[in-house]
Amino acid sequence: MKGIISIVLLFWGFAAFSQAVIQFDSRVHDFGTIKEVNGAVAYDFEFVNRGSAPILIKNVESSCGCTSPEWTKQPVLPGKKGFVKATFNPKDRPGFFDKTITVYSNARTPVVELKIRGTVEGKTRTILDDYPYELPSGIRLPIEEISLMKARKGEVKTGTIGVFNNAGKQVAVSFSGLPAHIQISMEPQQFANKAQGILKASYNTALHGEYGLNRENVTMVVDGKKYDLPVSVYIEENFAGVNVATAPVAEADKKYYNFGQTTSGQAATFTYQLKNTGKSVLKVRRVYSNDNRVVAEVARKELQPGETTAVVVRTVAGADKGKVTAVVSVITNSPAAPDLKLRFYGEIE
């Protein structure tokens, strides 16, 4: 019996020793001052495998769409080098930047954060730079949609957005078929070519909308022709007066999962465990994904202190091919984590 125990202990010791250890030369790179007109800049974060097992980088994510990561796709053997490349696009981003690149691997430290920072010297701007998004009507906007940002449930959230007429002629703008919870108007309703106007919008969260992100299309009418225009608002719970010491707390056993590769006809699935580690009832308000190829469901919507439930995340049948970097939002009444993010990534072939 002692011999068997010794062999088991020896195996455990070897398994613990046989680990991949990722060591970066540096985790922060400062580009200094760069010029917007010169385009994208890139930096290679090199690492060495200081362990005794191969390193496999499972995924790399950036905190901003302006930063694109690349990385060593093959296993990095002990003693060998690999890289994570961060490419930053300074277009329309004058001023200081500080971006995070998160590396997920099988190393002893499975999650490593890298940083790039610097200052962008902006180019001389034109009116088209201020309104970069052109609709099929010729109307240009500063952002892709009418974003009213955040609002508390029960509020009427209002906002304004500038518009620019690049249609080559005078146009008349109005909106039709608006739902009761959305009001939108243009001032002026008719404006000349190359002129600017103001779009005013409001969203009544007491009449409509779920906790979390709400996005829907409204109909913009330009010279009698109809065009879709997205409107979004993020609805938050009002935690004023809530005693944090006795509040529910939402925690997940795992916050990221790499499903590897799958096909559009074969669903990739993973079950996260959601636990209430607080001192009162946890209520799951909503669970949703930011990628329409990924769906999420929660088994139970109310958890007593100490209870656990399953959050099942999967790809949908017939999903489009390509990389998946979905973020699943678990909206709860936990003031410490009202929007718990679960990452689900891989590739559909």
Beta strands, then each sheet from edge to edge (+ up, - down):
strand 1: 22-24
strand 2: 28-35
strand 3: 41-49
strand 4: 57-62
strand 5: 67-71
strand 6: 81-88
strand 7: 95-105
strand 8: 111-121
strand 9: 133-134
strand 10: 139-141
strand 11: 146-152
strand 12: 156-165
strand 13: 171-176
strand 14: 182-187
strand 15: 190-191
strand 16: 196-204
strand 17: 212-222
strand 18: 225-236
strand 19: 250-252
strand 20: 256-262
strand 21: 269-276
strand 22: 282-289
strand 23: 294-298
strand 24: 302-303
strand 25: 308-315
strand 26: 322-332
strand 27: 339-348
sheet 1: 1+ 3- 6+ 5-
sheet 2: 2+ 8+ 7- 4+
sheet 3: 9+ 10- 12+ 16- 14+
sheet 4: 11+ 18+ 17- 13+ 15-
sheet 5: 19+ 21- 25+ 23-
sheet 6: 20+ 27+ 26- 22+ 24-
end
